[in-house]
Amino acid sequence: MRREDLTDSTCGIAQSLGVVGDWQSLLIVREAAAGVTRFEGFARELGLSRRALTERLGSLVEHGVLEKVPYSARPPRHDYRLTPSGEGLLPVLLALQEWGTRFVMGDGTLSGALGDGDLARVRGLEGARVPDVSLTAHDGSTVQLVDPDRWTALFFFPGAYAPGTHGYPPRWGEVPGTAGCTLECLTYGRRHAALADAGARVLGVSTQHPEQQAAFAAHAELPYLLASDQDGLAASALRLPVFRAGGADRLKRVTLLVDTAGVVRHVQAPVVDPAQSVDDVLEVVRELSSARA
């Protein structure tokens, strides 16, 4: 069904499907979120015919999901980049990913633990380049996933809340994979100086609001930044595994060690022991950074 056939509809779902109602368009948005911007890149990643890809890119541009940014005048060539409207679709992609993982590839059980599909996807990030993503940190600053001067111990976690605040949803502790966030964050705090001496910064990312992260960071006296991925920018860019609990998407626990060029040099998944995992990351940082020295 084409969008022009829905002009009398007052349903936002129907109107949205008129713009991105086919799987090819949604996967184009997925690849754009992951940093693919050029025609040949989309064609390579998705295996679409040139005609089909041209039609769908044109439609997404027409409806304001993508914008064309010229990078060559002769011959004319363009990058295709997500607009703010396009970025608004990222939570939809996360919901589809969570639903597919849980109900299509899984048995419907709610879990914050990594499944086989999750593991294959995140382990495939080793050697990949981290897309240029900016997030809001708990102190209100803007932080990048990549630091050009230092390695980054980039750990993603479901959520950690200060005592007495409204945070954890009911029966949170019964969801597999959720336990250990506070311990993980505190252990990174204790190992922060050692990681800095080894040439790495620490950055923790959850989908919590920055003010929730700020309350926890103050309570735990964290010496590093927590960053909010409440809009799903990092999760969509890296195709990270998520689960839904308490009416919100939550990141499953994954740690990436990223070098100064933005390349993932080590993937830690699954994280079975949150405290030991920090020492393991420290050991890998020392090994890899000394090997490149």
JOKA-V255027 format. One record per helix or strand of 2 or more residues. SS is the DSSP state (H for helix, E for strand). FROM is the first residue (numbers start at 0). LEN is the number of residues. If there is no record, write none. Layout:
BEGIN
ss = <SS	SS>
from = <FROM	FROM>
len = <LEN	LEN>
END
This chain:
BEGIN
ss = <H	H	H	H	H	E	E	H	H	H	E	E	E	H	H	H	E	H	E	H	E	E	E	E	H>
from = <2	11	22	38	49	65	76	83	89	115	133	141	150	171	180	191	199	209	224	232	241	247	253	262	273>
len = <4	9	11	8	13	7	6	4	15	8	4	3	6	3	10	6	7	11	4	6	4	4	5	6	19>
END
